[in-house]
Amino acid sequence: MHRVFWMDDTTPRSRAFATAELGEALAFAESLRRLRQEGGAVSFVTIATEDPAHVGQGGVADPAADYDWVKRRPPPRRRST
């Protein structure tokens, strides 16, 4: 899924596009940028993509209680000079 975000004067707006519609989302974002260059009241044009097949939760969270982290490499040895 893709979503184009922009500000129309002072109002935040967005428009969703299906996963297969990346070209359309990019073209829409470009049309908003063009409108801005022509003096339109458009700002903060950006596009975000969400992978529907993403595994797990996004962001950062505390590890599960049963998570057991182990360092796999020994610490670097200091050289004697």
Contacts in CASP RR format, 6 or more apart in sequence:
PFRMAT RR
TARGET T0000
AUTHOR 0000-0000-0000
METHOD contacts of the structure
MODEL  1
MHRVFWMDDTTPRSRAFATAELGEALAFAESLRRLRQEGGAVSFVTIATE
DPAHVGQGGVADPAADYDWVKRRPPPRRRST
1 16 0 8 1.000
1 17 0 8 1.000
1 18 0 8 1.000
1 19 0 8 1.000
1 49 0 8 1.000
1 50 0 8 1.000
1 52 0 8 1.000
2 16 0 8 1.000
2 17 0 8 1.000
2 18 0 8 1.000
2 19 0 8 1.000
2 21 0 8 1.000
2 22 0 8 1.000
2 25 0 8 1.000
2 47 0 8 1.000
2 48 0 8 1.000
2 49 0 8 1.000
2 50 0 8 1.000
3 14 0 8 1.000
3 15 0 8 1.000
3 16 0 8 1.000
3 17 0 8 1.000
3 25 0 8 1.000
3 47 0 8 1.000
3 48 0 8 1.000
3 49 0 8 1.000
3 50 0 8 1.000
4 14 0 8 1.000
4 15 0 8 1.000
4 17 0 8 1.000
4 25 0 8 1.000
4 28 0 8 1.000
4 29 0 8 1.000
4 32 0 8 1.000
4 45 0 8 1.000
4 46 0 8 1.000
4 47 0 8 1.000
5 12 0 8 1.000
5 13 0 8 1.000
5 14 0 8 1.000
5 44 0 8 1.000
5 45 0 8 1.000
5 46 0 8 1.000
5 47 0 8 1.000
5 48 0 8 1.000
6 12 0 8 1.000
6 13 0 8 1.000
6 14 0 8 1.000
6 29 0 8 1.000
6 32 0 8 1.000
6 42 0 8 1.000
6 43 0 8 1.000
6 44 0 8 1.000
6 45 0 8 1.000
6 46 0 8 1.000
7 13 0 8 1.000
7 42 0 8 1.000
7 43 0 8 1.000
7 44 0 8 1.000
8 41 0 8 1.000
8 42 0 8 1.000
9 41 0 8 1.000
15 28 0 8 1.000
17 24 0 8 1.000
17 25 0 8 1.000
17 28 0 8 1.000
19 52 0 8 1.000
22 49 0 8 1.000
25 47 0 8 1.000
26 47 0 8 1.000
29 45 0 8 1.000
29 46 0 8 1.000
29 47 0 8 1.000
32 42 0 8 1.000
32 45 0 8 1.000
33 42 0 8 1.000
33 45 0 8 1.000
35 42 0 8 1.000
36 42 0 8 1.000
36 43 0 8 1.000
36 45 0 8 1.000
63 69 0 8 1.000
END
